Amino acid sequence: MEALRAAKRLKATDAAVNLEATTTYMVRFSNNEITVSKVFDEYDVAVYLAIGERRGVASTSTRSVSDIKRLLAGLAENTRLAGPSDIYAPLPRGPFQYDRELLSRGRRAPPPEDIVGWVEEAVSGARNSGAARVAGSLIVSEVRRTLYTSGGVKAESSAERIELSVRAFLNGASSGQFATATASREEFNPYRTGEMAGEIARMAKNPVSGEPGVYDAIIGPMTFANLIEEVGRASSAYSVLIGLSCLEKKIGETVASKILTLVDDPTLSTAYGSEAFDDEGLPTRRKAIIESGVLKTYLHNSATAKKFETESTANAGWISPEPFNLIVEGGNATLNQLLGRVERGIFVTNDWYLRYRNFRTGDFSTIPRDGLFLIKNGSIEAALKDLRLSDNILRMMNNLEDMTADKYWIKWWEVEVPVKAPYALIRGVNFTKSTV
């Protein structure tokens, strides 16, 4: 509150302060054993100022009130020098009512033996599936958040979040990876995550160089989550405004197969990315970004909503609206059923380094990693290497034929927004020769 009073003295038209205190318990493991275990605290203060139609944001890790006041003074000076924003809107006027279940998702930290036990379960799952060596990381975070705005918002929330990434190895050239994220210990299954990584590693024995070409493809949850996250980011109205979205001017148009519905849902109490309120203090809500293949909405904060003459979707981001949890809906097949529909194709289990050749068209490439397989007549025939997936995101979404009913929460280094993703069958995917 003192920071808001300081902002008022600086002649701010609007101001917001978001404080996050996080205690993180991190365990890294390799060669089947824990190698690093540490606990650390982080503190972040983010501030937003509007002076007339000029806007600015800044952040610091200090807890000192005097340092925060100095940060505000510097931000106010820089904001006055900035040009007026053509997408300015005042912060929403509260107070608001929030879902109590979302406000308090915190629990006391698990005892060390529980955290060690989760790692042991993950390692056992991978080794029992055939892996010789297992590595990865387990991160448990306690997040306490407080938001104050000049619009009368005073909101506090807490949450526990768990994320696990497991990489399994059979030999130097054979590996598999799987990851998961949750806010529910009851839904957390480290053994299954390790088991899935181990299964991929066992199958990926003795890979041979793949031939570039156009293939029907089974895209696993790790890679499909990466693609879906890109669709979610492209749906941010800010990405559209700055010319970094392949979804520009496509509201109401078909942008994907009719089997695909993509939802942003921050209201699931057990989901990793859920929040009771956005950075402007608006209560969050579920919304369909894509429904039966049709683009229904961009993600908005108050400023972008004013620019597009619509309402905020409660996805602030003071500057750029962002998704909270991306959920893929549609599809009721099994993985074996998808495989059975492929005469000649490629099964991609994981990827990294997705990069764009053209943001506005959606042309991209990414490097498959870990298990990559040749499919012939519905069966996995061989492990592959040395290929790059080079295609267009919208074309792939339109060529999506079916998905599994089983879907998996994915979050790791390459997928920052939690995505609940299936195995997906996509026709006519282009693979080129990798030089990495």
Secondary structure, DSSP 4 states (H G I P E B T S, - for coil): -HHHHHHHHTT-SEEEEEEEEEEEEEEEEETTEEEEEEEEEEEEEEEEEEETTEEEEEEE----HHHHHHHHHHHHHHHHHSPPPTT--PPPP------HHHHEE--PPPPHHHHHHHHHHHHHHHHHTT-SEEEEEEEEEEEEEEEEETTS-EEEEEEEEEEEEEEEEEETTEEEEEEEEES-TTT--HHHHHHHHHHHHHHT-S-EEPPPEEEEEEE-HHHHHHHHHHHHHHTBHHHHHTT--TTTT-TTSB-S-TT-EEEE-TT-TTSTT--SB-TT-PBP--EEEEETTEE---B--HHHHHHTTS---S---SSS---S-EEEE---B-HHHHHHT-SEEEEE--EEEEEEEETTTTEEEEEE-S-EEEEETTEEEEEEESEEEEEEHHHHHHTEEEEBS--EEEEETTEEEEEEE--EEEEEEEEEE---
